[in-house]
Amino acid sequence: MDPRLAPALREMHRLLVEAEVQIHTSIRFALLDGLAVSIWGVIRSTQGIDFLANSDPTPLHDLGLRDKLKQFIVQQNSHADWRVGDHDDPIPLLLRIELPLTFGNVGADIIWAHKRWQRDALQRSIIVEVEGAEIPVLHPEDLILSKLEAGGPQDFLDVEQLLSVAPPQLNLTRLKDTAARLRLGKVLEKCLRELT
């Protein structure tokens, strides 16, 4: 992990944990994308921090909760902006946070879960010690599914590398079954063929 990201990751973890208390709403979150890929054993550079999150109520429908969360982040000397996608956007709601300069201009994107499998993935997240903090990270299978769904060139490369590293938590049979159920089976098979 890029050393400059470690303090920012710890700060993001602190913000999300304290936000739960301050806004009286349980928030489940887990690291995803580049940092999560590197935690599961793939050498990968990344410039930011990305989380998947869910809460009850959810800011997908609760504008008041969006305001409370944004106000809390701003009170912590960070900048926060909600980004709302169109009705067909693959990411309907994202909270972008810019941490103070003391954290090296590192930003974080928090994608709010809007599909059942994403909410289930948050339940399966695994706590990993990262740079002195206990951070929930998406299970390798769920991380692969999120990458398959995103479908960009870097996403497919990450999938292939995760499959080749094969973290011990990865169950290929279960992954194939879940991918098929989510209509991602053909893309997964293509990535598996690239490994041979």
N, C-alpha and C positions, 0 to 999 in steps of 0.2 A: 504494500500500500504506500502511496505517495505520502511521505511524512507530514506534508502540510495539510493533508486531509484528516489526520487523526484528531487534532483538537476540534476541528469543525464537526466531525462525526460525533464526538462526545457532547459538544454543545447542542447539536440537533437532537440527540437522544434526551438530553436534559430538558430542552424546550418541550418536546412532545410529552414527556412524563409529567412535567409541571403543568402543562396545559390542561391535562385531564383534571387535575385538582382545581385549577383556577376557573375553568368553564363548566365544572361539574358534569363532565361527559367522559365516558370511558372511550379511549382511543386505542385501537389495536393497530400496530404498524410493524413493518418488516423491511429491511434493506433489500433492494433489488438492483438490477442492471449491473453496471461495471464493477462496483465495489463488491457486490454479492458474488459475481463471477470470480473475482480474485480471491475472495474468502474461501470459495470451494476449490481452490487449487490451480486456477488458470492465471498465468501472468498476463495482466491486463492493465493498461494505463487508463485513467479516467480523470476528468476535470471537476466533476461534481458529485453530489450525493443524491440518490434517488430512493424514495420509500413508496411502498404501497400502504394505504391506510384505510381504516373503516371505523365508524363510530355509530352509536345509537343515542340520539338521532343522527342522521347523516347530513352533512352540508350539501349533499346533492339536491336536497329538497328544503332544507332549513336555512333560509337566508340569515336569520338571527344568529344561528350558530357560526356561520361564516364570519359575521361581523365580530362576534366575541373572540373567535380564534385569531382573527387578524389583529384586533386590539391588543390581545395578550402578547403576540409576537412583537408588535411595535413597542409595547412597554418594556420589552426585553432588549431594546436597542437594535433590533433587526428590522428589515423591510419585508413586507409581505404583500403579495398580489394574488388574487384568485383569477384563474384563467378558465373561462367557461367555453366549452366547445360547442359546435353546432349539433343538431339532433343526430347526425350520422357520424360524428367525430368518434374515433376509437378511444379518445381520452376526454370524456365529457366534463371532468372537473379536476383541476390541478391547482395546488397551492405552491407558488414559487416563493422561496425565502432567500433573502440575501443577508448573510450574517455580517456583523460589524467588521471593520477593517482589521481589527486585532486577530481575526481568523483568516486573514489573507484573501479577502474578496471571494470566498467560496460560497457557492449557492447550492440550494437543495430544492428538488422538486418532489412534492408529495402528491401522488396520484391517488384519487379516492376510488376505492373499489366500487364497481357498478355492476359486476356480474357475480353470480352465485359462486362460481369456481374460484374467483379472486377472494371472496370472503372466506371460503373454506381453506384456501391457501394460507391466509393469515392465521387460522387456527392451527395449522401444521408447522408454522415457522419454528425455527430452532434457535435457541439462545447460544450465541458464540461470544467468547471473550475477544474483543478487538481493541487493541491499544489501551487496555486497562478498564474498558467498559463492557458491560454485558449487553450485547446488541441482538435483537431478534433479526434473523436473516431468513429469507424465503428458502424453503426446502429445495434442494437441487432439482427435483422433478418439477416443482411449481415454477421455479426460475426458468427452466427449459421451456415449459408451456408458455410462459409470458413472452419469452423471446420468439418462439414459433409464431405466436399470435401477432407480435409486432412486425415481424417479417422483413426487416431491413438486412442489408448485406452483413453489417457488424453483428446483428442478432444471430444470423445463421452461423457465422464464424464462432460466436460464443457457444452456441449449441454444440457444434462439432467438437470444440475444445473441451467442453464440460463432459460430453460423452466419452471422449478419449481419456480424460483424467479419471473419470468414473469414481466420484466420491463414494465412500462406503454406504452412505444413506440412499444412494441411487438404486432403485429397483426397476430394471429395464422393462420387465413384463408389465408392471403396474403403470409405468410411464406410457407404454404403447397403448394400453387399455384406455387410460384417461385421454390421451391425445386423440384416439379414435372417437371417443364420446364427444370431444369438443370439436370434431371435424378438423383436426390438425394431424391426423395419422399419416397422410401422404407426404406432408412436409417433413415430418419426423423421419419417415422412411428414406426420403431423399438425403437428409443429413447423415443418416446411418450409412447409406451407400457411399457417401463421400469419404467415410473412414476406412473403407476397404481398398 
